[in-house]
Amino acid sequence: MTRAPLPVLPPHAPASPQGPGRRFFAWLAGACGWRLVGEFPNLPKLVFVAAPHSSWWDGVWGLMFKVALGLDASFMAKRELFVGPLGWLLKRMGGIPIERSAAHGVVEQMVERFEKREKLWLGIAAEGTRKPVQKWKSGFWHIARAAGVPVMTIYFNYPNKTIGIGPVFELTDDAAADVARIREFYRPWRGKYRGAFD
């Protein structure tokens, strides 16, 4: 079976140097039946959200494609994950530990990262948990708005083992409307255990 080629990173996207693991992880993702579809925006800075997030496997597939692409993206994750060998690996992969019970200052810290970097793609789980939620957290909106960057959407669709690159949303002054508009994009997609509105 011929596997679809990976999307190409545009010139302004943050990229890592060519590494020996890229071909292996591209092969492994394909051997597991997964594919990455869509087109990345040619932007040096943005916040991206990935949903529906219902399983720790989301991170496995996402990081596998991150390496395969040579994408130098950072992502926020709960502090509890950053222990032992896993914590070391996550930091090497661009992970930023976050104390969820003490969110004060996180927006400012992330905005400072955007100001210091020429290129930065920052991933945030808008749902904030693998469990079903009635309302998305707005932290990603506050970070993107304060940093003056747009929001790119990434979706998981487990029925056909696809990770898709969705549209880029420019933000307004209305956080609730923007978050609702972005979440609505995810209505057709199904995570491993649920959709974005289950």
Contacts in CASP RR format, 6 or more apart in sequence:
PFRMAT RR
TARGET T0000
AUTHOR 0000-0000-0000
METHOD contacts of the structure
MODEL  1
MTRAPLPVLPPHAPASPQGPGRRFFAWLAGACGWRLVGEFPNLPKLVFVA
APHSSWWDGVWGLMFKVALGLDASFMAKRELFVGPLGWLLKRMGGIPIER
SAAHGVVEQMVERFEKREKLWLGIAAEGTRKPVQKWKSGFWHIARAAGVP
VMTIYFNYPNKTIGIGPVFELTDDAAADVARIREFYRPWRGKYRGAFD
3 30 0 8 1.000
3 35 0 8 1.000
4 35 0 8 1.000
4 37 0 8 1.000
6 26 0 8 1.000
6 36 0 8 1.000
6 65 0 8 1.000
6 68 0 8 1.000
6 69 0 8 1.000
7 36 0 8 1.000
7 37 0 8 1.000
7 38 0 8 1.000
7 39 0 8 1.000
7 40 0 8 1.000
7 69 0 8 1.000
7 165 0 8 1.000
8 40 0 8 1.000
9 15 0 8 1.000
9 40 0 8 1.000
9 69 0 8 1.000
9 70 0 8 1.000
9 71 0 8 1.000
10 40 0 8 1.000
10 41 0 8 1.000
10 42 0 8 1.000
11 42 0 8 1.000
12 42 0 8 1.000
12 43 0 8 1.000
12 44 0 8 1.000
12 119 0 8 1.000
13 40 0 8 1.000
13 41 0 8 1.000
13 42 0 8 1.000
13 43 0 8 1.000
13 44 0 8 1.000
13 71 0 8 1.000
13 119 0 8 1.000
13 121 0 8 1.000
14 44 0 8 1.000
14 71 0 8 1.000
14 72 0 8 1.000
14 73 0 8 1.000
14 119 0 8 1.000
14 120 0 8 1.000
14 121 0 8 1.000
15 70 0 8 1.000
15 71 0 8 1.000
15 72 0 8 1.000
16 70 0 8 1.000
16 71 0 8 1.000
16 72 0 8 1.000
18 70 0 8 1.000
19 70 0 8 1.000
21 67 0 8 1.000
21 68 0 8 1.000
22 67 0 8 1.000
22 68 0 8 1.000
22 69 0 8 1.000
22 70 0 8 1.000
23 68 0 8 1.000
25 64 0 8 1.000
25 65 0 8 1.000
25 67 0 8 1.000
25 68 0 8 1.000
26 68 0 8 1.000
28 64 0 8 1.000
29 35 0 8 1.000
29 36 0 8 1.000
29 61 0 8 1.000
29 64 0 8 1.000
29 65 0 8 1.000
29 68 0 8 1.000
32 161 0 8 1.000
33 161 0 8 1.000
34 61 0 8 1.000
34 64 0 8 1.000
34 65 0 8 1.000
34 161 0 8 1.000
34 162 0 8 1.000
34 163 0 8 1.000
35 161 0 8 1.000
35 162 0 8 1.000
35 163 0 8 1.000
36 65 0 8 1.000
36 69 0 8 1.000
36 162 0 8 1.000
36 163 0 8 1.000
36 164 0 8 1.000
36 165 0 8 1.000
37 162 0 8 1.000
37 163 0 8 1.000
37 164 0 8 1.000
37 165 0 8 1.000
38 164 0 8 1.000
38 165 0 8 1.000
38 166 0 8 1.000
39 165 0 8 1.000
40 152 0 8 1.000
40 165 0 8 1.000
41 150 0 8 1.000
41 152 0 8 1.000
41 168 0 8 1.000
43 149 0 8 1.000
43 150 0 8 1.000
43 152 0 8 1.000
43 168 0 8 1.000
44 118 0 8 1.000
44 119 0 8 1.000
44 120 0 8 1.000
45 114 0 8 1.000
45 117 0 8 1.000
45 119 0 8 1.000
45 120 0 8 1.000
45 121 0 8 1.000
45 147 0 8 1.000
45 149 0 8 1.000
46 121 0 8 1.000
46 122 0 8 1.000
46 144 0 8 1.000
46 149 0 8 1.000
46 150 0 8 1.000
46 151 0 8 1.000
46 152 0 8 1.000
46 168 0 8 1.000
47 121 0 8 1.000
47 122 0 8 1.000
47 123 0 8 1.000
47 124 0 8 1.000
47 140 0 8 1.000
47 143 0 8 1.000
47 144 0 8 1.000
47 147 0 8 1.000
47 149 0 8 1.000
47 150 0 8 1.000
47 151 0 8 1.000
47 152 0 8 1.000
48 73 0 8 1.000
48 121 0 8 1.000
48 122 0 8 1.000
48 123 0 8 1.000
48 124 0 8 1.000
48 151 0 8 1.000
48 152 0 8 1.000
48 153 0 8 1.000
48 154 0 8 1.000
49 123 0 8 1.000
49 124 0 8 1.000
49 125 0 8 1.000
49 126 0 8 1.000
49 140 0 8 1.000
49 151 0 8 1.000
49 152 0 8 1.000
49 153 0 8 1.000
49 154 0 8 1.000
49 182 0 8 1.000
50 58 0 8 1.000
50 62 0 8 1.000
50 123 0 8 1.000
50 125 0 8 1.000
50 154 0 8 1.000
50 155 0 8 1.000
50 156 0 8 1.000
51 125 0 8 1.000
51 126 0 8 1.000
51 127 0 8 1.000
51 154 0 8 1.000
51 155 0 8 1.000
51 156 0 8 1.000
51 183 0 8 1.000
51 186 0 8 1.000
51 189 0 8 1.000
51 196 0 8 1.000
52 127 0 8 1.000
52 155 0 8 1.000
52 156 0 8 1.000
52 186 0 8 1.000
52 189 0 8 1.000
52 190 0 8 1.000
52 191 0 8 1.000
52 194 0 8 1.000
52 195 0 8 1.000
52 196 0 8 1.000
52 198 0 8 1.000
53 125 0 8 1.000
53 127 0 8 1.000
53 128 0 8 1.000
53 129 0 8 1.000
53 130 0 8 1.000
53 156 0 8 1.000
53 191 0 8 1.000
54 130 0 8 1.000
54 132 0 8 1.000
54 191 0 8 1.000
54 192 0 8 1.000
54 193 0 8 1.000
54 194 0 8 1.000
54 195 0 8 1.000
55 130 0 8 1.000
55 191 0 8 1.000
55 192 0 8 1.000
55 193 0 8 1.000
56 130 0 8 1.000
57 192 0 8 1.000
58 156 0 8 1.000
58 191 0 8 1.000
58 192 0 8 1.000
61 156 0 8 1.000
61 163 0 8 1.000
62 163 0 8 1.000
63 93 0 8 1.000
65 71 0 8 1.000
65 163 0 8 1.000
66 73 0 8 1.000
66 93 0 8 1.000
67 93 0 8 1.000
71 121 0 8 1.000
72 119 0 8 1.000
72 121 0 8 1.000
73 94 0 8 1.000
73 121 0 8 1.000
73 122 0 8 1.000
73 123 0 8 1.000
74 94 0 8 1.000
74 95 0 8 1.000
74 96 0 8 1.000
74 113 0 8 1.000
74 120 0 8 1.000
74 121 0 8 1.000
74 122 0 8 1.000
74 123 0 8 1.000
75 93 0 8 1.000
75 94 0 8 1.000
75 95 0 8 1.000
75 96 0 8 1.000
75 122 0 8 1.000
75 123 0 8 1.000
75 124 0 8 1.000
76 95 0 8 1.000
76 96 0 8 1.000
76 98 0 8 1.000
76 106 0 8 1.000
76 110 0 8 1.000
76 122 0 8 1.000
76 123 0 8 1.000
76 124 0 8 1.000
76 125 0 8 1.000
77 90 0 8 1.000
77 95 0 8 1.000
77 96 0 8 1.000
77 97 0 8 1.000
77 98 0 8 1.000
77 125 0 8 1.000
78 97 0 8 1.000
78 98 0 8 1.000
78 100 0 8 1.000
79 97 0 8 1.000
79 98 0 8 1.000
79 99 0 8 1.000
79 100 0 8 1.000
81 87 0 8 1.000
81 90 0 8 1.000
81 97 0 8 1.000
82 90 0 8 1.000
82 91 0 8 1.000
82 95 0 8 1.000
82 97 0 8 1.000
91 97 0 8 1.000
98 106 0 8 1.000
100 128 0 8 1.000
103 139 0 8 1.000
106 139 0 8 1.000
106 143 0 8 1.000
107 139 0 8 1.000
107 142 0 8 1.000
107 143 0 8 1.000
107 146 0 8 1.000
108 146 0 8 1.000
110 122 0 8 1.000
110 143 0 8 1.000
110 147 0 8 1.000
111 143 0 8 1.000
111 146 0 8 1.000
111 147 0 8 1.000
113 120 0 8 1.000
113 122 0 8 1.000
114 120 0 8 1.000
114 122 0 8 1.000
114 147 0 8 1.000
114 148 0 8 1.000
114 149 0 8 1.000
115 147 0 8 1.000
121 152 0 8 1.000
122 143 0 8 1.000
123 140 0 8 1.000
124 139 0 8 1.000
124 140 0 8 1.000
124 143 0 8 1.000
126 136 0 8 1.000
126 137 0 8 1.000
126 139 0 8 1.000
126 140 0 8 1.000
126 179 0 8 1.000
126 182 0 8 1.000
126 183 0 8 1.000
127 133 0 8 1.000
127 136 0 8 1.000
127 137 0 8 1.000
127 196 0 8 1.000
128 136 0 8 1.000
128 137 0 8 1.000
130 193 0 8 1.000
132 194 0 8 1.000
132 198 0 8 1.000
136 179 0 8 1.000
136 183 0 8 1.000
138 175 0 8 1.000
138 176 0 8 1.000
138 179 0 8 1.000
140 151 0 8 1.000
141 151 0 8 1.000
141 171 0 8 1.000
141 175 0 8 1.000
141 178 0 8 1.000
141 179 0 8 1.000
142 175 0 8 1.000
144 150 0 8 1.000
144 151 0 8 1.000
144 171 0 8 1.000
145 171 0 8 1.000
145 175 0 8 1.000
148 171 0 8 1.000
150 168 0 8 1.000
150 169 0 8 1.000
150 170 0 8 1.000
150 171 0 8 1.000
151 168 0 8 1.000
151 169 0 8 1.000
151 171 0 8 1.000
151 178 0 8 1.000
151 182 0 8 1.000
152 165 0 8 1.000
152 166 0 8 1.000
152 167 0 8 1.000
152 168 0 8 1.000
152 169 0 8 1.000
153 165 0 8 1.000
153 166 0 8 1.000
153 167 0 8 1.000
153 168 0 8 1.000
153 169 0 8 1.000
153 182 0 8 1.000
153 185 0 8 1.000
153 186 0 8 1.000
154 163 0 8 1.000
154 164 0 8 1.000
154 165 0 8 1.000
154 166 0 8 1.000
155 163 0 8 1.000
155 164 0 8 1.000
155 166 0 8 1.000
155 185 0 8 1.000
155 186 0 8 1.000
155 189 0 8 1.000
156 162 0 8 1.000
156 163 0 8 1.000
156 164 0 8 1.000
156 189 0 8 1.000
156 190 0 8 1.000
156 191 0 8 1.000
156 192 0 8 1.000
157 163 0 8 1.000
157 164 0 8 1.000
157 188 0 8 1.000
157 189 0 8 1.000
157 190 0 8 1.000
157 191 0 8 1.000
158 190 0 8 1.000
158 191 0 8 1.000
158 192 0 8 1.000
159 190 0 8 1.000
166 185 0 8 1.000
167 185 0 8 1.000
169 178 0 8 1.000
169 181 0 8 1.000
169 182 0 8 1.000
171 178 0 8 1.000
172 178 0 8 1.000
183 196 0 8 1.000
183 197 0 8 1.000
186 195 0 8 1.000
186 196 0 8 1.000
186 197 0 8 1.000
187 196 0 8 1.000
187 197 0 8 1.000
189 195 0 8 1.000
189 196 0 8 1.000
END
